[in-house]
Amino acid sequence: MTELGIGIGWRPEIADAVEELPGIDWVEVVAENVCAGHLPDSLARLRARGVTVVPHGVSLGLGGADRPDPERLAALAEKAEALGAPLVTEHIAFVRAGGPLTASPRLEAGHLLPVPRTRDALDVLCENVRIAQESLPVPLALENIAALFSWPGEELSEGRFLAELVERTGVRLLIDVANLHTNHRNRGEDPARALAELPVEAIAYVHVAGGVERDGVWHDTHAHPVPPPVLDILADLAGRVAPPGVLLERDDHFPPAAELAAELTAIRATVTTARRRPAPAAAPHDRSASRHGVGAAALRAGRALASGDPLLIGAGARVSGGLMPAAARPAAGARTAPGATPAPAPAPREGGAAVAAPESTAPVPAGDEARQRVGVGQVAVLSALVAGTPVPEGFDVRRMRVQSRALAGKRASVVARIAPELPEILGAGFRPAFLAYARTRPMPGSYRRDALDFVESLLLEERPERRELTRWWRERTDSRPAGLAGRVARAARLVFGGR
């Protein structure tokens, strides 16, 4: 398995800082944000320095009821080759639902949503993963996601679900310890139990990120500092296995480079310290321990080191050379050479102990019946979240409403970023107007189309900004907006799911 080291998520907003940060071994880039034939100059310079770049996909929806889109798979494969990546990563999630399989309108979430931990969903996921593996030129690793709500009637814990996925497909895992913390806070799931149940030898690398609590719900924002409890879970994981790589994610509200460096130092110190301790027993995660645990200590050390405190420079230097001493690391591995025998898939586990691998790890293909059952459930959930239909029976209505607001809020933020003229035209009224539009208007196939549909909906109203909005529309479509009758007809199609 490829040894990666300490890394950070590359984003255009911090590209210069990432190039200058000391001790960066690798970076991860959102696959959908780069073009294979025209890489950003910053990524090209990092690659020229020997920094590994890993593409991280967000749109495959491998947990969805449909089989993976061949065009999306081909695009991800092309980017992996253009970047010379040793692996690619995606998520255990669904991002769209509906279509011919369920004879219902296609709906887009614009975000990662949790799959039910049921046998049907596992069968569908395993077949989708096998299709993806056969289409990609490098190994695939899948990430556990954070969730604001749970599915009723789940049959497997998160750890067991991941373990069976690995057993049946040989896929690698990208374990996000911030997501384990989020699910602990929001759904009462024990991170220590998840780590004890999953096959840690299949871990390709680890994500670390921050979040914030609002109204009693923990939001995995990737826009706040990493809290000590997340580092405590990282320490628990690192005490069980030497992670091949650990990466800091930050997607918004980017701090100065010194703060990023301090968080990276804390992450490195957490892993190094954990490897010197005995492996932990499978005990429930105690949030209160984080106040005095390794997470809080590592954060203090990282911040002091970044500030130049001479008392800590020496201590920091001792852990700045890598995740752990070379003798303690697993052998570094690149892609399997042509003609060589590939490494075997991780052995299945029973009760935490390794057992002999089955003769074949290929999953039994998921029949259309299982796909339809999964698809019907996902359509009902996504429709409640983005189209205003009733919340399905058995779901926590309050949590579903929180998730619905979060999806609409993300849409508003992305539209504001890709069409910054709209917040300028509408001022403080932009966000309320967009959220009112999104309440019953499911997201179309792209955020650009979402911005156009939003403006089209505004043109149905008597607004003082009509002239500026009309000009904006014409500059982007090279056409005049439809007349009132046409706009009313199109708005009706949007509401009832047509295009």
Buried (B, 14 or more C-beta within 10 A) or exposed (E): BBBBBBBBBBBEEBBEBBBEBEBBBBBBBBBBBBEBEEBBEBBEEBBEEEBBBBBBBBBBBBBBBBBBBEEBBEBBBBBBBBBEBBBBBBBBBBBBBBBEBBEBBBBBBBBBBBBBBBEBBBBBBBBBBBBBBEBBEBBBBBBBBBBBBBBEEBEBBBBBBBBBBBBBBBBBBBBBBBBBBBBBBBBEBBBBBBBBBBBBBBBBBBBBBBBEEEEEBBBBBBBBBBBBBBBBBBBBBBBBBBBBBBBBBBEEEBBEBEBBBBBBBBBBBBBBBBBEEEEBEBEEBEBEBBEEBBBBBBBBBBBBBBEEEEEBEEBBEEBBBBBBEEEEBEEEEEBEEEEEEEEEBBBBBEEEEEEEBEEEBEBEEBEEEBBBBBBBBBBBBBBBBBBBBEBBEEBBEBBBBBBBBBBBBBBBEBBBEEBEBBBEBBEEBBBEBBBEBBEEBBBBEEBEEBBBBBBBBBBEEEBEBEEBBBEBBEEBEEEEBBEEEEBEEBBEEBBEBEE
